[in-house]
Amino acid sequence: MTANPEPVNAMTTPLILVTPGPVNAMTTPLILVTPEPVNAMATPLIPVTPKPAALNAADLTPATAWSRRVRRVGGFIQVAFAAFWLGRASLAIGGRAGDVLLAVSAVAVIGVLSYAIRVTAGLAPRPSGPEARRIERSVTVATVIELVAAFVLPVIVIAAGRSDWVLPSIVITIGPLLLWLDHLVHIPRYRPVGWALIAGPVILVATMSGSALAVTTGLAAGVVLLGTAAAGFHDLARLRPAGPARLSTKAR
């Protein structure tokens, strides 16, 4: 007896011989069973969303996790300072040119903020653990020292009769903070930026004065900080997968 519920493709369909009991070659009928063929066209695609290890904060070292967080949280602070410096430069220029610079600066700051909010959400959670807390304390202390210095140095230069040095004296306090953060959590970009924010104000006060010094200092510091923040946000954006991958079971 032969049972063949589907057409047999001799080239691709395996044949299975099934006998109901002990085989007697002379008397036992052979039942030929063919498996149901696979319809390659109807087989669904299985969506798979990759989860690279780079996105799993639990797998990161404390220094790497804090490096990401400094890029994100520190980046927002840098954007705020950049807005301040560009605004001061616009006010120092005044007139129509100052208004144009203020409008362009506002567009640039809002654009960087929008980009950061969109691409960095969830990529830099606050790290936990003893080593992470030690790094957090170091970051906090360094930030507080920078803020105190940013208030104290202008008072000193004003008392010394150098009121046009106020803006450079504030900018110069940011450089050591960036150098320390690079040393602590390894953000190589902060090293040249930190040295530039230390050497730049010194060069400017030695070569300029008055409104020219205020405008140049504000523009340079604003552009550098905004660019540094945007680069850090882009670093985090590259950690996010572009989209779900798809695996197909379609037969070739």
Secondary structure, 3 states (H helix, E strand, C coil): CCCCCCCCCCCCCCCEEECCCCCCCCCCCCEEECCCCCCCCCCCCEEECCCCHHHCHHHCCHHHHHHHHHHHHHHHHHHHHHHHHHHHHHHHHCHHHHHHHHHHHHHHHHHHHHHHHHHHCCCCCCCCCHHHHHHHHHHHHHHHHHHHHHHHHHHHHHHCCCHHHHHHHHHHHHHHHHHHHHHHHCCCCHHHHHHHHHHHHHHHHHHCCHHHHHHHHHHHHHHHHHHHHHHHHHHHHCCCCCCCEEECCCCC
